[in-house]
Amino acid sequence: MSQKKINWADVTRWFRAAKIHLDRIGLGQTLTNYRTALTFLKAPFKTEDILVDFGVSFEDLRQSLIGTGAAPVPKRKSVIYKPYISHGNGFEVLSPPPEFEDESTWGMMEKKSVKYKERHERLMSRSLRIPGKSGPQGVILIGDAHIGSLGVDYKRLDYIADLVANNPMLWCIQIGDLIDSMIWNSVKYERWKTPLDIPEEIRLGAYWLSRVVPKCLGLVGGNHDIISYKMTGWSHIDTIMQMIGNKIPYNPHQLNLTLFVGEQPYIICMRHKVQGKSQFRTTHGVAKWFRWAPIDADMMIAGHIHISGYQAVELHGKKRHACQLGAYKIVDEYADEHGFLHDTDAPDMLAIFHPDKKNITVMEDLEDGLRLLGSYYDEEIRTGPS
């Protein structure tokens, strides 16, 4: 078709025709101006048919607008690649795919992927030695804290922080959902129930964590902690870690901790949530984890479901410990609304690690565990400032 000169009246009539056509197929909102319309017509289907009434093609229209400031200038030559054509139920290759144009970009991505994998493995696996200790050491396993919610047992969390800070044989691990962070659309109404805004919630979480910083052996992110990362690219837990000086081993998903008590190593894996659950056994998911785990762990700790439980697992000639932690939410209207089971019997547990041989004692009742740990030292565990 020969090139035709098109005036602005033609463009206006064409645009209206295109708008009517796209409205009919439900795409009218994509056509906001003629520049968008021209771009839209480069799609590989018969949108050019709407120009038939004007006796022109899309190329005629584009060429007529060159030099007027109206024609779109492509930044890069677009290529519509159609490698296959349908033949019944199969496909026949018409031509090989085009070669990758930028080999240097591919090489750059190869190098970066290697560094990314190394960094991922480095942050997931950490090693710590409890300094200068010879007797059994107690590690308080702390479940979902949800700091910022009105339904939280703040007295219990205050008690835990005092225990860890004031007893040299006590340490702790926090398993995620440190703060409530109810910011995604389906739960935003929960934020109306708290007097704190998000910055205040973050500061309160940092305040509590700062009280146990020197003795917190590990922290993982929960879904409430890292939802902000999914929404904005920066998580609230990252802010908290910066506020306390990044002094705690942390991973947003899973932390594999090799803990030395004396010369005895213990491998502890912690995640906020694991796959698999059962209505009849709360430890099903965390106990099942050992069977397919890529590491030979002595203990697996998880939270998330706000129900607690402990199970010893004999596997491959070795005793392993599956710890499912509850939550510090004593009032949970979200769980009440949706019919989720939840309990507050064991938002925390005590694990006692022995230095002379591989031996872990897990006490689901924290107070019973503290009495047992104190008996090794012939002293009572202090619950306040010394």
C-alpha positions in Angstrom: 0.0 0.0 0.0 1.4 3.4 -1.0 2.0 6.0 1.7 -0.9 8.4 2.2 -0.8 11.8 3.8 -3.1 11.8 6.9 -4.3 15.0 8.4 -5.2 15.5 12.1 -8.9 15.1 11.3 -8.1 11.6 10.1 -6.1 10.9 13.3 -9.0 12.1 15.4 -11.6 9.9 13.6 -9.2 6.9 13.7 -8.6 7.4 17.4 -12.4 7.4 18.1 -12.8 4.3 16.0 -10.0 2.5 17.8 -11.5 3.5 21.2 -14.9 2.1 20.3 -13.2 -1.1 19.1 -11.2 -1.6 22.2 -14.1 -0.7 24.5 -16.0 -3.6 22.8 -13.2 -6.1 23.7 -12.7 -4.6 27.2 -9.4 -2.9 26.6 -10.6 0.7 26.3 -8.7 1.8 29.4 -5.4 1.0 27.7 -6.0 3.6 25.0 -5.5 7.0 26.7 -3.9 8.9 23.8 -2.9 8.4 20.2 0.7 7.7 21.2 -0.5 4.8 23.4 -2.7 3.7 20.5 0.2 3.5 18.1 2.2 1.5 20.5 -0.7 -0.8 21.2 -1.2 -1.6 17.5 2.3 -3.2 17.4 0.9 -6.2 19.2 0.9 -9.3 17.0 -2.8 -9.6 16.2 -5.2 -7.9 13.8 -5.8 -4.5 15.4 -4.8 -2.9 12.1 -8.3 -3.9 10.8 -9.8 -0.9 12.6 -8.0 1.4 10.0 -9.7 -0.2 7.0 -12.4 2.5 7.0 -9.7 5.1 6.4 -8.0 3.1 3.7 -4.6 3.2 5.5 -2.3 0.9 7.4 -0.6 1.4 10.8 2.6 2.1 9.0 1.0 4.8 6.8 -0.3 6.4 10.0 3.1 6.2 11.7 5.0 7.6 8.7 2.6 10.5 8.3 3.2 11.6 11.9 7.0 11.5 11.6 8.4 15.0 12.0 5.3 16.4 13.7 6.5 15.4 17.2 3.6 13.0 17.5 5.1 9.7 16.3 6.6 7.5 19.0 10.3 6.9 18.6 11.2 3.4 19.7 14.2 3.1 22.0 15.2 -0.2 20.6 14.1 -2.1 17.5 11.3 -4.4 18.6 11.3 -8.0 17.3 8.3 -10.2 17.4 9.6 -13.8 17.5 7.3 -16.5 16.5 9.3 -19.8 16.7 6.3 -22.2 16.6 3.3 -22.8 14.5 0.4 -25.1 15.7 -0.2 -28.3 13.8 -3.1 -30.1 15.5 -2.0 -31.1 18.9 1.7 -30.5 18.3 4.1 -27.7 17.4 6.6 -27.5 14.6 9.7 -25.3 15.0 9.9 -22.7 12.3 13.3 -21.3 13.1 16.0 -21.4 15.9 15.7 -18.7 18.6 17.7 -15.5 18.2 21.1 -15.4 19.8 21.6 -13.6 23.0 22.8 -10.1 22.0 24.8 -9.1 25.1 27.3 -11.8 26.2 28.9 -9.4 28.7 25.5 -9.2 30.6 25.3 -13.0 30.7 28.9 -13.2 32.1 28.0 -10.6 34.7 25.0 -12.6 35.8 27.1 -15.8 36.1 29.6 -14.1 38.4 26.9 -12.4 40.5 24.9 -15.7 40.9 28.1 -17.3 42.4 28.5 -14.5 44.9 24.8 -14.6 45.7 24.9 -18.3 46.5 28.0 -17.9 48.7 26.4 -15.0 50.6 23.1 -17.1 51.0 25.0 -20.0 52.5 27.1 -17.8 54.7 24.1 -16.0 56.2 22.2 -19.2 56.7 24.9 -21.2 58.5 26.6 -19.6 61.6 28.8 -21.0 64.4 28.9 -19.7 68.0 30.8 -20.7 71.1 29.4 -19.9 74.5 32.5 -18.3 76.1 34.2 -19.4 79.2 31.4 -21.8 80.4 31.9 -25.3 81.7 28.5 -26.2 83.2 25.2 -27.0 81.5 23.7 -24.0 79.6 20.1 -23.1 79.3 18.6 -21.7 76.1 15.1 -20.2 76.3 13.3 -20.9 73.1 11.0 -17.9 72.5 8.0 -18.2 70.3 5.9 -15.6 68.4 6.1 -12.4 70.3 3.9 -10.1 68.2 5.1 -7.0 70.0 2.7 -4.1 69.1 -0.5 -6.1 69.5 -2.7 -5.4 72.5 -3.3 -9.1 73.0 0.3 -9.9 73.9 1.5 -11.0 77.4 3.9 -8.2 77.9 4.6 -9.2 81.5 5.8 -12.6 80.3 8.1 -11.1 77.7 9.5 -8.7 80.4 10.1 -11.7 82.7 11.9 -13.6 79.9 14.2 -10.6 79.2 15.1 -10.3 82.9 15.8 -14.0 83.1 18.2 -13.9 80.2 19.9 -10.7 81.2 20.5 -11.6 84.9 21.6 -15.2 84.8 25.0 -16.1 83.3 23.9 -19.7 82.4 20.9 -18.5 80.4 20.7 -17.6 76.7 17.8 -17.3 74.2 16.6 -17.9 70.6 13.7 -16.0 69.0 11.8 -17.8 66.3 10.1 -15.0 64.4 7.1 -12.7 64.4 9.0 -10.4 66.8 6.6 -7.6 65.9 2.9 -7.7 64.9 3.2 -5.6 61.7 -0.4 -6.1 60.6 0.0 -4.0 57.4 -1.3 -6.2 54.5 -4.7 -5.6 53.1 -6.6 -8.5 54.5 -5.6 -7.8 58.2 -5.3 -4.0 58.2 -8.3 -3.7 60.4 -6.3 -5.3 63.2 -4.1 -2.2 63.3 -7.1 -0.1 64.5 -7.0 -2.0 67.8 -3.5 -0.9 68.8 -2.5 2.6 70.0 0.9 2.2 68.3 1.8 3.2 64.8 4.4 1.2 62.8 7.5 3.3 63.8 6.5 3.0 67.5 6.0 -0.8 67.0 9.4 -1.1 65.5 11.1 0.9 68.3 9.3 -1.2 70.9 10.5 -4.4 69.3 14.0 -3.0 69.2 13.8 -2.1 72.8 12.8 -5.6 73.9 15.4 -7.2 71.7 18.2 -4.9 72.9 17.7 -6.2 76.5 18.8 -9.7 75.4 21.3 -8.7 72.6 24.5 -10.0 74.3 22.9 -13.4 74.9 20.6 -14.0 72.0 22.1 -16.8 70.0 19.9 -16.5 66.9 16.8 -14.9 65.3 14.8 -15.7 62.2 12.2 -13.6 60.5 8.5 -14.5 60.7 5.8 -13.8 58.1 4.8 -10.7 60.1 8.4 -9.4 60.2 9.2 -9.8 56.5 5.8 -8.9 55.0 7.1 -5.3 54.8 10.0 -6.5 52.6 7.6 -8.1 50.2 5.6 -4.9 50.0 8.4 -2.3 50.0 11.8 -4.0 49.5 12.9 -3.3 53.1 11.6 -5.2 56.1 10.9 -3.9 59.6 13.1 -6.6 61.1 16.0 -5.2 59.0 15.4 -1.8 60.7 15.4 -3.4 64.1 18.6 -5.3 63.4 20.3 -2.0 62.4 19.0 -0.3 65.6 20.6 -2.9 67.8 23.8 -2.9 65.7 23.4 -6.2 63.9 24.8 -8.1 66.9 22.6 -11.2 66.6 22.9 -14.0 64.1 19.9 -13.5 61.8 18.4 -14.9 58.7 14.9 -14.0 57.3 14.0 -17.6 56.6 16.2 -20.3 58.2 19.2 -20.2 60.5 21.5 -23.3 60.9 23.4 -22.7 64.1 26.4 -24.8 65.3 26.6 -24.1 69.0 29.6 -25.1 71.0 29.0 -25.7 74.7 32.5 -26.3 76.0 33.9 -28.5 73.2 30.6 -30.2 72.5 29.0 -29.0 69.2 25.2 -29.0 68.8 23.5 -28.3 65.4 20.3 -26.3 65.8 18.0 -25.4 62.9 15.4 -22.7 63.4 12.6 -21.6 61.0 9.5 -19.6 61.6 7.3 -22.2 59.9 7.7 -25.6 58.4 5.7 -27.6 55.9 3.1 -30.1 57.1 0.6 -30.1 59.9 -1.7 -32.5 61.7 -4.9 -31.9 63.7 -3.8 -34.7 66.1 -0.2 -33.9 66.6 1.1 -30.3 66.8 4.7 -31.4 66.3 4.0 -33.2 63.0 5.6 -30.6 60.7 8.6 -29.9 62.8 9.3 -33.6 63.6 8.8 -34.6 59.9 11.4 -32.0 58.9 14.3 -34.2 60.2 13.5 -36.9 57.6 14.2 -34.6 54.6 16.5 -32.1 56.1 19.7 -31.3 54.2 21.6 -31.0 57.5 22.2 -33.5 60.4 20.6 -31.3 63.1 20.2 -32.2 66.8 17.3 -29.8 67.2 14.6 -28.2 65.0 12.6 -25.2 66.3 9.6 -23.6 64.7 6.7 -21.3 65.5 4.0 -19.7 63.4 0.9 -21.8 64.2 0.5 -20.5 67.8 0.3 -24.0 69.2 3.0 -25.6 71.2 4.4 -29.1 71.5 7.6 -31.1 71.9 8.6 -34.5 70.4 11.8 -36.5 70.7 12.6 -38.2 67.3 14.9 -41.2 67.0 16.3 -41.2 63.5 19.5 -42.7 62.0 20.6 -43.9 65.4 20.4 -40.4 66.9 18.0 -38.7 69.3 16.7 -35.4 67.9 14.5 -32.8 69.4 11.5 -31.2 67.6 10.2 -28.1 69.3 7.0 -26.4 68.2 6.6 -23.0 70.0 3.4 -21.2 70.8 2.8 -17.5 70.9 2.6 -14.7 73.5 -0.8 -13.6 72.3 -3.2 -14.3 75.2 -6.0 -12.6 73.3 -6.1 -13.4 69.6 -9.2 -12.1 67.9 -7.9 -12.9 64.5 -7.6 -16.6 65.5 -11.1 -16.4 67.1 -12.6 -14.9 63.9 -11.1 -17.5 61.6 -11.4 -20.5 63.9 -7.7 -21.2 64.3 -6.7 -23.3 67.3 -4.2 -21.4 69.6 -2.9 -21.9 73.1 -0.6 -20.0 75.5 0.6 -23.0 77.5 4.2 -22.9 76.1 5.1 -19.7 74.2 8.6 -20.6 75.5 10.6 -23.7 76.5 13.9 -24.3 78.0 16.6 -26.5 76.3 19.6 -27.5 78.5 22.8 -28.3 76.6 25.5 -30.3 78.4 29.2 -29.7 77.7 30.7 -33.1 78.6 28.7 -35.2 76.1 25.9 -34.7 73.6 22.9 -34.4 75.8 19.9 -32.1 75.4 17.1 -31.8 77.9 14.0 -30.0 76.7 11.5 -28.8 79.3 8.2 -27.6 78.0 7.4 -25.9 81.3 10.0 -23.1 81.6 9.8 -22.9 85.4 10.4 -26.6 85.8 13.4 -26.2 83.5 14.8 -23.3 85.4 14.7 -25.3 88.7 16.5 -28.2 87.0 19.1 -25.9 85.5 19.6 -24.2 88.9 20.2 -27.6 90.6 23.3 -28.1 88.5 24.7 -24.9 90.0 23.2 -25.3 93.5 21.6 -21.9 93.1 18.2 -20.4 92.2 17.7 -18.6 88.9 17.4 -14.9 89.4 14.4 -13.2 87.8 15.3 -9.6 88.4 18.3 -7.3 88.6 21.1 -8.7 90.8 
